[in-house]
Amino acid sequence: MSSQATSRAASLLALVFTIYGISITHAQYLQSPCPDIFTYQADPNTRQIFGYVEIDNIQVGQTVKLDIALSIAAPVPQSNVGSIALAKSKEEIFNEIVRGNPAQYRVNFPLQNILPSVLSIAVNGQTVCTGNLVQGHQTTINLEHTLYTRLEQTNGNNGFLSNNGGFQGNNQFQNQRPMYTAPPRPTRPPQFSYTEPVTPHTVFMNPITTRRPVPMRTTVAPPTNYACGKQSSSGFNQLSFNGKRVDKGQFPWIVPLFDQVQTQLPTYFCGSTIISNRHLITAAHCIYDSGDFMAADRILAVPGMYNIDNFADENANFAYIDRVFAHNDYIHDDDLNDADIAILRLKQVLVYTEYIIPICLWNESNDLDRVVNQEGLVAGWGVTESGPTTIPTYIKASVVTKRSCWDNVKKMFSLNSRIFCADGHGSAPCNGDSGTGFVLKRGNQYYLRGIVSKGQQDPKTLLCDVTKFAIYTDVAVFRFWIKTIMSQ
């Protein structure tokens, strides 16, 4: 290559580096008026510069309208004014908000060689950031995004709906309580649908244009003839130590309970069972804390939930408690486990789906001897041999005589005690399984016979002792009390 050609190539290469360097330097040194809210970042894959926005202190239940005004020293075509969207998936953003973290947005700019400056950022009409106009010829771009996290009862189901790039959530964990609307008719299980905005942004020199409304998706009502105690998925796939995992919908009557005392993220503490469209049944000791029973508004029940870490589960129905009924005979400090039973009345009627179905209440004799050696199932979110689990598991256990129970657990109960024991044959309910039901099969339906009251702990390992029988509250003998509470 000649020296002249080499010189030209070097100059051209230097020019390319210079142009590229100007672009990067422009992004690097363009100052944000509010770096704690808005920053300029480079996409590691495309090397495109974009705006990264974090909005703090969003509570589930709020509607968040984000308005961003940008000023750019260049004309911008109407066909390319930039865009604003969630920086992560709807499910990820939802879980971030539930955990108390900020919601993250990505602002895509219309040009890469000339970047805009921030004029203002407003959240729900309140300005949280202000900047200055660029010098010389300028175009102002207004971008807006609405994020719905409101609990809304639509045709009888809570559902997510994304509008203008946002989503509508179906739960509320903070102090603010959502408003419900009465369901006019049942619908299919909630679907996580997403509708793109028709005209997501406006760009203007003088007047501001408006956007067309976003079309709503329609739903179709499902059949409502859900029989109690029927599994919605067939076959067993694998509570506890040496238990098997539950398929989604396999036991649609099991419901996790969460303590809302932690404002950032509710904490799972016990299981419960659906016995009607307004009532759940659990163990009294589950809702007892610091010398008294928990207030109703502290408890959150989530029928239809499968993974207790996934609050964006499309089949989950966030149910708030109207009143707590613990049996009057329950004494927390009494080691005999008598009357360890409680009913939670829901504020709103449950809409049954294939993932939300009640258990059948026991309708046979109270005589325990008639079910001795019969095998039942217990399903819940208790600790397994691998540690805590977020997916429910189940065990099979056989009812034993009271004499066998006394011999095994080394405790003497009265002959008229309202408990029974069951042998898990190497498996056992464990921490976190309390309050879940012990069910016996009759035909193709399951009936509630017991509630997990107490498992046994190995004093050496402090782990759940699978060689010991678990103790259950005998639901059969509380049938009159249950029906009395349900009639109130």
RALINLIN-V765143 format. One record per backbone hydrogen bond with DSSP energy under -0.5 kcal/mol. NH is the residue of the N-H (numbers start at 0). CO is the residue of the C=O. Records with the same first field share a line. If there is no record, write none. Layout:
NH->CO + CO
This chain:
5->1
6->2
7->3
8->4
9->5
10->6
11->7
12->8
13->9
14->10
15->11
16->12
17->13
18->14
19->15
20->16
21->17
22->18
23->19
24->20
25->21
26->22
27->23
28->24
29->25
30->28
34->31
36->33
37->33
38->51
40->49
42->47
46->42
49->40
50->106
51->38
52->50 + 104
53->36
54->102
55->53
58->56
60->148
61->58
63->61 + 146
64->62
65->63 + 144
66->64 + 121
67->142
68->119
69->67 + 140
70->116
71->138
73->71
79->76
82->107
84->105
86->103
92->88
93->89
94->90
95->91
96->92
97->93
98->94
99->96
100->95
102->54
104->52
105->84
106->50
107->82 + 105
108->48
116->70
118->68 + 116
119->68
120->128
121->66
122->125
123->64 + 121
125->122
126->124
127->120
128->120
130->118
138->71
139->203
140->69 + 138
141->201
142->67 + 140
143->199
144->65
145->163
146->63 + 144
147->145
148->61 + 146
151->149
153->151 + 156
154->152
156->153
158->151
161->192
162->160
164->194
165->162
168->166
173->59
187->219
192->159 + 190
194->161
195->193
201->141
203->139
225->223
226->224
228->357
229->226
231->248
232->248
236->244
240->238 + 427
242->239
243->393
244->237
245->237 + 391
249->246
251->248
253->250
254->271
255->301
256->269
257->299
258->266
259->257 + 297
261->258
262->260
266->258
268->256
269->256
270->433
271->254
272->280
273->252
274->278
275->278
278->275
279->343
280->272
281->341
285->282
286->282 + 283
287->284
288->286 + 291
291->288
293->286
297->294
298->295
299->257
300->318
301->255
302->316
303->253
304->301
307->305 + 389
309->306
310->308
312->309
315->312
316->302
317->169
318->300 + 316
320->295 + 298
321->344
322->344
324->342
325->323
326->340
329->326
330->337
333->330
334->332
336->333
339->336
340->338
341->281
342->324
343->279
344->322 + 342
345->277 + 343
346->319
349->276
351->349
352->355
355->352
356->251
358->273
359->445
361->447
369->366
370->367
371->367 + 368
372->398
373->370
375->396
376->438
377->394
378->436
379->392
380->431
382->430
383->386
384->239
386->383
391->305
392->379
393->243
394->377
396->375
397->422
398->373
399->420
404->400
405->401
406->402
407->403
408->404
409->405
410->405
412->410
416->413
418->416
419->471
421->469
422->397
423->421
425->465
427->240
429->238
432->429
434->451
435->432
437->449
438->376 + 436
439->446
441->444
444->441
445->228
446->439
447->359
448->437 + 446
449->437
450->472
451->435
452->470
453->470
457->462
458->456
461->457
464->455
465->463
467->464
469->421
470->453
471->419
472->450
473->417
474->448 + 472
475->448
476->473
477->474
478->475
481->477
482->478
483->479
484->480
485->481
486->482
487->484
